[in-house]
Amino acid sequence: EDALGDMDFKVAGTRDGITAFQMDIKIGGLTFDILTEALDRARNARFKILDIMDQTIAQPRADISRYAPRIISLMIPSDKIGTVIGPGGKVIRGIIEETGAKIDIDDTGLVIIASADMEAASKAKARVESLVEEPVLGKVYKGTIKRILDFGAFMEFLPGKDGLIHISDLEPDRVEKVTDVVNIGDTVEAKLVHIDREGRYNLSRRHVIDPNSPDRDYERKRAPRNDDRRGGRDNRDRNRR
């Protein structure tokens, strides 16, 4: 019918109004009366279709079928793409194997996560977000104790980011030995209380237990630059005294 008429006019919308339309004409123009009539007819036809649809489902379902695929999209900074992918794709493959979700990342930082299981998709999304999350001063993090030294413990509070919980920040009361409170592999909560000019992190478990605990001067003492405790992933062995 498109070839036999002067106008091809499609209108989409809801009961509240038009959401989209498309028109092709083979003549020089349309009169206002013809355009008004076309919109009126489209409105009547649209309402009739909506009446039929309402008989089947009057409003969107609160959730889709458990068997329906889920797709989640999110944007990450383009300079973090390599962090999510990892060397040779190791990191992203680990997330896929762990969650069972499919993950695609393009050059702009658009991440598409697809899964038949919403829980798996959400878990994959959380893993990606944690990889690109920037540390927030004052935020409480749950992490794992990775290393213990005489003066404190290093906790991985974000993927690839470790911070020092000084022995004086383990408890509100005095602690004689770090291992009296935490051991390697323990999961603890600690507040990010300081980020120095070199990007090293101080965390405090003491401030989580007692939010009114007094602060201390984290810049007052610092480990020597040649101290072997500055090695490791993301400077995990940073030291402040």
N, C-alpha and C positions, 0 to 999 in steps of 0.2 A: 504493500500500500504506500510505502514511502515514495516509490517512483511515480505514482499516479497523483499524488497530492502536491499542494503548494507549501505545506508546512508539516514538519515532524516535531511534535511537542511532548515532552515527558516531564511529569511533575511528581516529586516524592515529598512526603511529609507526615505529620502527625495530626491529631485533632486540633492542636494548638496553632498549626501553621505549616508553611512550606519549609523544607530543609534543603532541597536541591531541585534544580530543573535543568533541562537541556532542550534546545530548540535549533532546528535547521529549517531554513526557508529558501525557496527557489524563486522568490519574487523580490521586488525592491523593498518591500516593507509591509507592515501590518497596521491596520487601523486600531485605535484604542478599543472600539466596540468588539472586534474579533478577539483581541487579547483578553478582554474582560470575560467574554463568553467561554473562551478556552480554559481560563483559570476556574471559572464557576463549575464547568463540567468536570474538570480534574478534581475539584474539591468534593463534589458529589460522589464520584467514583472512588476516591480515596476513603471517604467515610464508609462506603458500602464494604470495601475490602477490610477496613478496620473492624467493622461489626462482625464479620465472619471470623476474623482472627481472635476477637475477644471471646467468642464462643468456645474456642479451643484453649486459649491461655490469656487471661485478662491482664496479667502483669508478669514481668520477668521472674523466673525462678530465683529463689534465694541462693541456690547453688546448682551447678550443673551436675550431670550424672558422674558418678565416680569413675566411669569408664571413658568419659570424654577427655580428650587431651587438653592439657593446660599449657598456656604459653605466657611467659612473663618476660617483659622487656625492661631494661634499665640502661642508663648511660653511665659510663665510667670515664675519667679523664684519659685522653689519648696517651699520655705519658705513663699510664698505669697498665696499659694493655700487656706489656711484657711481663709485668708482675703476675697478672692473672694467668697468662699462658705458661710461664715458667721456662726454664732451660729445656729445649727440645720438646716443649709441650707437657712437661712432667706435672706441673701444678694443675692445669685444666683437666688432664687425663685422670688425675687423682680425684678431683671433684666428681667427674663423670662416673668413675668406678664406685665411689663412695655413695653417691645419691641415685645413680641410675638415670639421671636426667641427661638430655642432649643439650649441649651448649655451643653456640656460635658467636664469634666476636668479629665485627668488621673493623676497618681501619679508622672509623670515626669514634670508636669506643662504644658502639651500640652492642649490647649483649642480649641475645635471644636464648631463653631457657625453655625447653619443651619437655613435658613429661605427662604420662597418663595418671600420675599420682601427685596431687597438690602438695602433699607433705614433702615429697622428694623435690619438687620444683622450688618450694619455699626454702628448703634446706640448702639447695644449690645457690639460690639467690643470696642467702645469708652468708655463705662461704665466699662468694664473689665480693660482696659488700665489705666483709671483714678484711679482705686482701687489699682493698683500696682505701680503707678508712684511715683518716688522719687522726693522730692522737689528740685528745681534747683535754686541756688542763682542767683539773677539778672533777673529771669524770671517774666513776668507780668501775674498774675492770675486773673480770674474773679470768684468771690465767693459771698457768702451770709453772711450778718452780723447776727451773732448768739447771741451776748451778748454785752451790753453796760455798761461801768463803767465810773466813773468820769475822769479817766486818758486816756481812749481810748476805742476802739471797737474791739471785737474778730470776725474775719472773717474766715469762713470755706473755704479754698482755694483749698483743695483736700478732697476727701471723708475721713472722720475721722481725718483730720488734720486742726487745727485752728491756726491762728497766730494773734498777737496783732498789730493793727494799733494804735500807740500812738497818742494822741490828737495833738501833734506837727507834726505828719506825715499825717494828714487828708487833709490839704490845704497848699499851699505855704505861705499864710498869717496866722496871728494868729487866732486861734479858741477859743472862750470863752467856749462853751459847745459842747460836742460831738454830741448831738442831733440836733445842728444847721446844721450839715452836713450829718449825717447818722442816720438811725433808724433800729431797728431789722427787718429783712426780706429784707432789701435793697440789691440789687445786685450791686457790685462795682468792679472796677479793681484796683489792688494794686500790687506793685513790692515787691518780696521777697528780703529784703535788709540785713538780718542778721539771722544766726542760731547759737545759743550759744552752749556751751559744754554739756548742758543738753538736747539738742535737741528741744529747744523752738524757735519759729519763730517770727521775726519782719517783718511786711509788711508796705509799704509806698504808700499811695494814692498820696501824695505830689509829689513823683518822677515820677508818671505817668502823672500828670498834667503839671509838669515842670521838664523835665529830667535833667536840669542844677541845680536843687536845691542842696544846700550843704548837705553833709552827717553829721550825728551826731554820738556821741559815744554811741553805744547801750550797751556797757559793763559797762559804767560808774556807773549806778545805777541799782539796782536789788531789787525785792521784797523779804522780809524775807522768808525763807524756810517754816515757819509755817503759812504763809498767806493763808487764806481759798480760795484765788483766784487760787490756783494751782490744784484744783479738776477738775473733768469732763473728758469727753472722750478725750483720747489722750493728756491729760494735756491741755485741751482747755482753762482753766482759768489761763494760765501762765501770769505772770505779770513782766514787766520791767518798771522801771521809768527812 
